[in-house]
């Protein structure tokens, strides 16, 4: 049989959001009974629940599930982590890459947990600035390393599809704790991620 991934949605929540999408589609002047739109409210409801599943997840619990005692005390970097989130101002996507580094202080964390932490906070209505700090704080408090660095580079559809309509703009945010506040360590990190 093999592996299969199954998404599970609460029926009451799905039906509530579905009814709201039906109203929105009607309000913009579309025919909700048109063949192409018959299942759209339910699909949109499930998509919204998927895209905001981070509200039901605990980043610190994810970190605690894969902590390993290790005396390694050099920089650990996971870069180019794909990021997809929804801007809380227009509920339009923003997307890009996250680069994370930390310097262990007796413990390391399973490498797959860092992208999972990104998703916990990205799968919420967000602003990039807060997202950067939430990722940093979760790693810092959960792992207690000598320092953490987070850089996010993202393109925002709210700037590209509407408003100023600037297609080639991107936004970079960064946050640092501990030893990464020292210029030498920060510069090494920025060089290693290609900046």
N, C-alpha and C positions, 0 to 999 in steps of 0.2 A: 504494500500500500504506500509506504513512504510518508514523508512529512507533509502536513497540510496546515495552513494558517487559517484560523477562524476568528472573525471579528464578532463580538457579542455586544448588542445594544439593548438598553432598557426600553421596553415597549412604550411605557408611559412618557418618558422623555422624548423618544423618537416621534411619537404622535403629536406631542405638544409643539415641538420645533417644526414638524411637517406642516401643521396647521398655519403656523406663522409664515412659512415660505409660500404656502398657497395664497395667503392674503397679499403678500408682497408681489407675487407674480400677477395677481389680478390688478393690484393697484398701479402697476406700471403699464397696464393696458394689454396684457397678453391673455390668451385663452388657455386656462389651465386644463381644458378638456382636449386640447390639441394633442395629437398622437405623440409628438416629440417631448411634450411636457407632462404627460400623464404620471410618470414615475419621478419626475424631477423633485418635487417637494420632499419625498422620502429619501432620495439619493442625497439631496442637499442637507437634510437633517443628519443623516449618518456621516456625511463628510464633515459637518461642523463639529459633531461629537468627536470624531477622530482628530481633527485639527486642534481641539481644545482638551484633549485627554490629560494634559499635564496637570490640570487642577486636581486630579485624582491620584497623583503620584508623589512620592516622597524622595527627593534627591539624596538626603542623608541616609535613608534606608538602603538605597542603591549602593552608596559608597560602603556602608558597613557590611554589605553582603559579599564584598570581595577585597577586604583588607588583608594584607600579608606582611608579616614582620620581615624586614629586609634592611641591611645596613648600607645599601646604596645611597649615596648622598650627592649625586650629580643631577643635572637638569634632565627631566623627563618631559618630552614634548609630543603632543598629538596635534598635528596640524591639518588644515584643509578639511575639517569636519563639516559636512554639508548642513546647512541651516535653512529651515523653512518655518516661517511664523506668520502671524496675522497682526497687522498694525491695529492698535486699539482705537485709533482715531477714525479710520474709514473701513476697518475690517477687510482691507486689501492685503495681499501677501507682500512680505519682504523676504528676501532669500540671499544666501551668500555662504561665507565660510567662517568657521571659528577656529582659532589657534589657541591651544591651552598648554601651559607649562607649569610644572611644580618641582620643587626640590624637596625630596623626602626627608623626614625627620624620624627615622626608625620604621616607617611603614610605607608600602607602596599600595596602589589600588589597581585592580585589573584594568587593563587598557580600554576594554570595551565599555567600561562604566563611564568614562569621560564623555563619549558621544551620547550615552543614555542621559546623562545629566543635562547636556545641551537640550535634548528633546523634552525633558521634563519642563523646562522653563520656556522653550520655544513654542511648545504646544499649549499656549495660553494667549489671550489677547495681550499684546506687548508693545513696548517701545524699545528700540535697540539699546538705548543707554541703560535702562533698568535691567534688561536681559543680561548685559555684560556683567553687571554687579551681582546679579542673582547667581550666575554660574560661578563667579569668583568666590562669593561668600559660602556657597554650598561646599565647594572643594576645600576651602580654607577651614571651615568649621568641622567638616566631616573627617578630613584627613590629618589636620593639624601639621602641615608641612612647614618648612623653613620659609617658604614663599610661594605665591601663585601669580601667574600672569595669564590674562585673557585678552585677546584681540579679536574683534568681529569686523568683517568687511561685508557690507550688504547693499543690495539694490532694492529700492522701495517702489512698489507699483503705484502707491499713492502719489509719488512724484513723477512717475513715468506715464501713467494712463490718464491722469486728471490733473487739476491744478496747474503747476508750472510746466508739465509735460517735458521734462528733461530726460532724454533717453539714456544718456551716457554717464549720469552721475552715480556716485556710490558714496556710502557713508562708512567711516572707520571709527570705532570706539575701542577704548582700551581701559584696563583696570589692573592694578598691581598691589600685592601685599608683601610684607616681609622683605626678604633679601632682594626681591625684584624692584624695590624702591631705590636700590643702589644703581647708579648709572652703568657701571661695568656689567652687571648681571643682566640688566634690562637690554643693553646694547647687544649682548651675546644672543639673547632670545630673539630680538628683532632681526638680527643677521641670520639666524638659523631658520626663521620662517620666511626669509626672503625680502625683508624690508630694510 
